[in-house]
Amino acid sequence: GAVVSQHPSWVICKSGTSVKIECRSLDFQATTMFWYRQFPKQSLMLMATSNEGSKATYEQGVEKDKFLINHASLTLSTLTVTSAHPEDSSFYICSADQGGYEQYFGPGTRLTVT
Amino acid sequence: RKEVEQDPGPFNVPEGATVAFNCTYSNSASQSFFWYRQDCRKEPKLLMSVYSSGNEDGRFTAQLNRASQYISLLIRDSKLSDSATYLCVVNLWSSASKIIFGSGTRLSIRP
């Protein structure tokens, strides 16, 4: 149990376009979903925390107008990278919890902006 | 000071060796602690939770020292398949969950 999926698993887009990444909890309802970004050889950095039906809470330094998060249901959160640039190329991972301590991670989405 | 600090390594040890990782955290309000394992280009996977009483799972032993704000992971009889990055994770649980990741310690097991 506690499976989280992400789609797409990898995406290549041109600079200036927008990309949407989906995160779904497949067999549980996620109280909270989290979005992380990981650059090569670096640790995961929390970007934002989202709760169903409310606005996401962004970490310091993360532009909320650039990284749009929508948490429409207890099983789906989306991250849209707007007007993507090459420096946005990264590994984006979502996670979800059921109100407890453990985080369940999605497999990640590798974004390459050309 | 980082909220969660780990020695980045890399640790390069022979198969069968015992290896220990350490992690310190700065926020004394931290509620729960974990070790995650991350393979290259994959998502982190929970290895084990860490309790003050210490816990063991096969070749892996985790320990928490709240007074020193210190977490450890010991791997005995290391296998080639143990090669990965090990992430120390702290949950600053209050009204909601907030996970802080350490930068990870890279482990490479050689034959």
Boltz contact constraints between the chains, C-beta under 6 A:
constraints:
  - contact:
      token1: [A, 43]
      token2: [B, 101]
      max_distance: 6.0
  - contact:
      token1: [A, 43]
      token2: [B, 103]
      max_distance: 6.0
  - contact:
      token1: [A, 43]
      token2: [B, 104]
      max_distance: 6.0
  - contact:
      token1: [A, 44]
      token2: [B, 101]
      max_distance: 6.0
  - contact:
      token1: [A, 93]
      token2: [B, 43]
      max_distance: 6.0
  - contact:
      token1: [A, 97]
      token2: [B, 97]
      max_distance: 6.0
  - contact:
      token1: [A, 101]
      token2: [B, 32]
      max_distance: 6.0
  - contact:
      token1: [A, 101]
      token2: [B, 91]
      max_distance: 6.0
  - contact:
      token1: [A, 103]
      token2: [B, 99]
      max_distance: 6.0
  - contact:
      token1: [A, 105]
      token2: [B, 43]
      max_distance: 6.0
  - contact:
      token1: [A, 105]
      token2: [B, 44]
      max_distance: 6.0
  - contact:
      token1: [A, 107]
      token2: [B, 43]
      max_distance: 6.0
  - contact:
      token1: [A, 108]
      token2: [B, 43]
      max_distance: 6.0
